[in-house]
């Protein structure tokens, strides 16, 4: 075996070890988030409009960014862990702001609407041009556009939304950037509920 072959083999072992550690860490994160959600005996009923306004303000201030928030309806009541959902949407919005900034752009928009018995939340940015292959791998560990990113923020967000019976779809924007669409069930009788039973499996 040549010296160069030995170096290449050592690099491969190092990379393999890092990937294995990353996958193990990802699995641990997913299990912890799921366990946390399952341990909640009651879930709070709250206005998603107010939560997303708060998320937009906080993320904008933390990143010195100016994400837009748009919603024509209020209130839109949902049932769940308010803090966990705040973390999930903050991660999605933070990712959008950082992606736009990395391309020297500023457009980041968070929109909320209702379709039937579901809330529809979209997070959109004009960041870098992404491939379909990258879109297909979003949410997997080691998948991030940031040099120091490991993809855990998105993984955590997806796990939280999953435990809240949410559906998430990622799509690339033709001119660059990403569109994330989240659907969460709405409460049918928000005016009469302050707490709701946790129905997560």
N, C-alpha and C positions, 0 to 999 in steps of 0.2 A: 504494500500500500504506500503510495506517495505521500509526501508531506501535505500537498494540497488536498488530497483525498481525506487525510486525517482531519484537516481543518474543516472541510465540508461536512464530514460526519459529525464532528463536534457541534457545528452550527445547527445541523438537523436535529440532534438530540436536545439542544437547548430550546429550539423552536417547538419541538414536540412536547417538551416539558411545560413550556409556557401555555400552550394550547390546552393541555390536560388540566393545568391549574385553573385556567380561565373557565373551562367548562364546568369544573367542580364548583368553582365560586358562583357561577351563574345558577347552577342547580340549587345551591344553598340559598341564594337570594330568593329564587322563585318559591322554594319551600317555606322560607321564613315569612314572606309576604302572604302566601296562601294561608299559613297557619294563623297569622295575625288576623286575617279577615274572618276565618272560621271561628276564632275565639270570641268574636263580638256577638254577644247575646242579642243586643238591640242595635238597630241602625237608625240614625237620625233622618228625619225628613227636613229638607232645606231647599232654598231657592238656588238653582244652578246659575242663574243670571248673576246674582250677587257674588257667588264663589268665583266665577270666571272674571268678573270685574276686578276682584281682589288679586287674583293670580296675575292678570295683565299689569296691574299697577306695581306689584311687588317685583315681578321679573324685569319689567322695564327699568325700575329704579336700580336693581342689583346689577344689571348689565349696561346701564346708561344707554338704553335703547328706547324706541318709541313704537311698540307694537300697537296695532289698532284693535279695538274691540267693537263688534257690531251685533246688536240683537234688537229686533222689533217687537218682541213679546216679553211680557213679564206679569207675574212670576212664572217660572217653569220649575216645578217642584220634582225632586228626585229623592230616592231613599238610599242611604248608604253611609259609609264612614266619611264624613266631611274632610277630615284631615288627610286621609289616604287619597281621596280624589283630588284634593288640592295639590298634593305631591305629584300625582300622575300628570295632571295638566300643566303644572309648572315645569316638569321635565320636558314635555312635548314642546311647550312654548320656548323654553330656554334653548333647546336644540335648534328650533327654527331661527331664533335670533342670532345664535352663534354661526349657523350656516350662512345666513344672509351677510353677516359681518365679514366672514371669511372671503366673500366674493366682492367686498367693497360696496355692498348694496344695503338697503334699509327696509325694504318692504316685508313686513310680517303682519299677518292679519289673523285674528281669532274671531270666528263667527258662530253664533248660536241661533238655532231655530227649532221648530217643532214640526214633526210629520206624524200625524195620527197619535199613537201612544208612545212615541219615541222622541227624545231630544237628539238633535243632530249638531255636533260640534266639529268645526273644521279649523285646522291650523295650517296656514299657507305661507310660504316664503319664496323669495327669488334668489336663492342661493346657487351653488354650482350645478352644472348639468350632470344629472345622475343617469346611470345605466339601468336597464330593466333588471339585470342580474343583481345589482346593488339593492334595488327595491325589494326583490324577492328574498333577500337575506336580512332585511331590517328586523331587529329584535333578537338576532343571534349574537352571542358573545363574540368579541373580537371584530365586530362589524361597526365601524364608526368612521366618519369623514375627518374627524379631528385627529391630529398626530398623536395626542396622548389619550385618545378616547378608546374605551373598550366596549362601548355599546350598552353599558349597564343601566344608564338612565332610561333609555327606551325600554329595556327589558323589564325594569321595575314598573314603569308606566303601564305596559301591556298586561303584566300580571295583576296589577290593581284593577284595571278596567275589566279584565276577565272575571275576577271575583265579584264584580258588580254587574255581571250579565251584559257587559258591553261588547260591541263588535267594532273592530278597528280595521280600516283599509288605508293602505299607502299607495300613492300614485305619483309618478314623476310629472313635473310641469315641462312642457315642450321648450320653453325659453330658459329653463333652469330652475332648480328648487324642488320643493317637495310639498305635496298636499296630503294631509292626514285627516281622515274623516272618522269620527267616533260617534257611535249610536248607543244611547243609554235609555233604559225604560223610564217613562214618566209616571208619577203617581196619578191615579185616576181621580181621587178626591182629596187634593192637597189641603183644602180649607179645614178639613176635619181631623187631620193627622199631625201630630208633633213627633211621634216615633212610629216606626214600622218594624214588623218582624223581619229578622234576617233570614232570607231564603237561599243563601249560598249553599252549595253542596260542599 
